[in-house]
Amino acid sequence: MSSRRLVLVTGAGQGIGAGVAAHLAKQGYRIAAADLNADKCADVVAALPGDGHSHWRMDVSSEREVDDTFAALEAQQGPVDALVCAAGILILHDGERRLIADTSLDEWELTHAVNTRGTFLCTRAYVRARRERPVEHGRIVTFSSCAAQLGGYRSSSAYISSKAAILGYTKALARESAAQGITVNGIAPGLIDTAMLRLSMQAGQEQAAAANIPLGRLGQPDDIAAAIGFLISPEASYITGTMTDVNGGYRMQ
Ligand SMILES: NC(=O)c1ccc[n+]([C@@H]2O[C@H](COP(=O)([O-])OP(=O)(O)OC[C@H]3O[C@@H](n4cnc5c(N)ncnc54)[C@H](O)[C@@H]3O)[C@@H](O)[C@H]2O)c1
């Protein structure tokens, strides 16, 4: 097995997850790219520089799929050094969020199943595996959102709620995992130019959106990936339980 550190990235089929996979592969990491969409994931992995990468179909909301994938991945590639939980969903209807009064229970449950339960299942599988086979510099990165911090302008209440749960969960996990030498930090992206953002933004609205961002542009997946590259590095060993805002100054606290 390779001595190059192994990173499992969920939601790696497109958008931020795909950008994180590409950025970290360039830095020399081995990437295990997982997504609900196996074909997209395979394409992402085929384009990564270097060798030792793999792709996995994994629904993060399924306990069985997450546990089976972790077991198969670690049997094949060795222990996962770092876990990046980028998989997420935002459900809109013709580009609009439903008001709470009009939100179905199914929409609420599905959103939490992927964004919140998915993060719990993946991180639980990781800390269980590391209890059996510890690694040096164990790392977890979760995904919240600027929407959870601000109450959200475009996103649904279900999405905001599911991402607000991650703000607390990240701290709880960081506190518990510290004894294992694992750091846990979250990313709260602002407006990042991916398919998820485009669900709520018509072509041509970019300039208006950028005008509300102090740094004057939408974010790119690589902006998020660069922060994650630092958070999972050995140099970040004294940083845990934090939420890193990558939002161009859209929200300053
Ligand atoms: N784009 C933004 O502006 C923005 C802002 C704040 C937070 N985020 C968060 O960043 C993360 C990445 O978002 P993105 O913009 O790249 O979105 P995206 O929709 O472009 O990509 C999300 C990926 O997650 C995968 N996915 C969805 N459900 C899954 C499941 N059940 N199991 C496994 N994979 C699944 C999708 O197939 C897709 O490849 C998400 O957690 C999102 O909530 C994004």
Ligand as a Chemical Component Dictionary entry (heavy atoms), coordinates in Angstrom:
data_LIG
# 
_chem_comp.id                   LIG 
_chem_comp.type                 NON-POLYMER 
_chem_comp.pdbx_formal_charge   0 
_chem_comp.three_letter_code    LIG 
# 
loop_
_chem_comp_atom.comp_id 
_chem_comp_atom.atom_id 
_chem_comp_atom.alt_atom_id 
_chem_comp_atom.type_symbol 
_chem_comp_atom.charge 
_chem_comp_atom.model_Cartn_x 
_chem_comp_atom.model_Cartn_y 
_chem_comp_atom.model_Cartn_z 
_chem_comp_atom.pdbx_ordinal 
LIG N1  N1  N 0  -22.381 25.987 -4.038 1  
LIG C1  C1  C 0  -22.617 26.763 -2.989 2  
LIG O1  O1  O 0  -22.805 27.995 -3.148 3  
LIG C2  C2  C 0  -22.623 26.190 -1.599 4  
LIG C3  C3  C 0  -22.805 27.104 -0.529 5  
LIG C4  C4  C 0  -22.804 26.610 0.765  6  
LIG C5  C5  C 0  -22.622 25.245 1.004  7  
LIG N2  N2  N 1  -22.457 24.395 -0.047 8  
LIG C6  C6  C 0  -22.253 22.980 0.287  9  
LIG O2  O2  O 0  -21.089 22.497 -0.370 10 
LIG C7  C7  C 0  -21.252 21.106 -0.652 11 
LIG C8  C8  C 0  -20.998 20.851 -2.132 12 
LIG O3  O3  O 0  -21.990 21.566 -2.876 13 
LIG P1  P1  P 0  -21.889 21.847 -4.439 14 
LIG O4  O4  O 0  -22.173 23.281 -4.631 15 
LIG O5  O5  O -1 -20.646 21.255 -4.994 16 
LIG O6  O6  O 0  -23.188 21.025 -4.930 17 
LIG P2  P2  P 0  -23.432 20.149 -6.225 18 
LIG O7  O7  O 0  -24.901 19.932 -6.288 19 
LIG O8  O8  O 0  -22.757 20.753 -7.407 20 
LIG O9  O9  O 0  -22.692 18.765 -5.907 21 
LIG C9  C9  C 0  -23.131 17.937 -4.846 22 
LIG C10 C10 C 0  -22.685 16.517 -5.099 23 
LIG O10 O10 O 0  -23.201 15.711 -4.024 24 
LIG C11 C11 C 0  -23.709 14.510 -4.578 25 
LIG N3  N3  N 0  -24.746 13.916 -3.718 26 
LIG C12 C12 C 0  -26.021 14.362 -3.520 27 
LIG N4  N4  N 0  -26.676 13.517 -2.723 28 
LIG C13 C13 C 0  -25.800 12.522 -2.395 29 
LIG C14 C14 C 0  -25.893 11.354 -1.601 30 
LIG N5  N5  N 0  -27.039 11.009 -0.993 31 
LIG N6  N6  N 0  -24.803 10.571 -1.472 32 
LIG C15 C15 C 0  -23.655 10.888 -2.117 33 
LIG N7  N7  N 0  -23.501 11.964 -2.887 34 
LIG C16 C16 C 0  -24.577 12.774 -3.033 35 
LIG C17 C17 C 0  -24.274 14.911 -5.938 36 
LIG O11 O11 O 0  -24.418 13.777 -6.794 37 
LIG C18 C18 C 0  -23.231 15.925 -6.413 38 
LIG O12 O12 O 0  -22.191 15.289 -7.137 39 
LIG C19 C19 C 0  -22.690 20.743 -0.228 40 
LIG O13 O13 O 0  -22.662 20.153 1.053  41 
LIG C20 C20 C 0  -23.377 22.087 -0.191 42 
LIG O14 O14 O 0  -24.492 22.077 0.659  43 
LIG C21 C21 C 0  -22.450 24.834 -1.323 44 
# 
loop_
_chem_comp_bond.comp_id 
_chem_comp_bond.atom_id_1 
_chem_comp_bond.atom_id_2 
_chem_comp_bond.value_order 
_chem_comp_bond.pdbx_ordinal 
LIG N1  C1  SING 1  
LIG C1  O1  DOUB 2  
LIG C1  C2  SING 3  
LIG C2  C3  SING 4  
LIG C2  C21 DOUB 5  
LIG C3  C4  DOUB 6  
LIG C4  C5  SING 7  
LIG C5  N2  DOUB 8  
LIG N2  C6  SING 9  
LIG N2  C21 SING 10 
LIG C6  O2  SING 11 
LIG C6  C20 SING 12 
LIG O2  C7  SING 13 
LIG C7  C8  SING 14 
LIG C7  C19 SING 15 
LIG C8  O3  SING 16 
LIG O3  P1  SING 17 
LIG P1  O4  DOUB 18 
LIG P1  O5  SING 19 
LIG P1  O6  SING 20 
LIG O6  P2  SING 21 
LIG P2  O7  DOUB 22 
LIG P2  O8  SING 23 
LIG P2  O9  SING 24 
LIG O9  C9  SING 25 
LIG C9  C10 SING 26 
LIG C10 O10 SING 27 
LIG C10 C18 SING 28 
LIG O10 C11 SING 29 
LIG C11 N3  SING 30 
LIG C11 C17 SING 31 
LIG N3  C12 SING 32 
LIG N3  C16 SING 33 
LIG C12 N4  DOUB 34 
LIG N4  C13 SING 35 
LIG C13 C14 SING 36 
LIG C13 C16 DOUB 37 
LIG C14 N5  SING 38 
LIG C14 N6  DOUB 39 
LIG N6  C15 SING 40 
LIG C15 N7  DOUB 41 
LIG N7  C16 SING 42 
LIG C17 O11 SING 43 
LIG C17 C18 SING 44 
LIG C18 O12 SING 45 
LIG C19 O13 SING 46 
LIG C19 C20 SING 47 
LIG C20 O14 SING 48 
# 
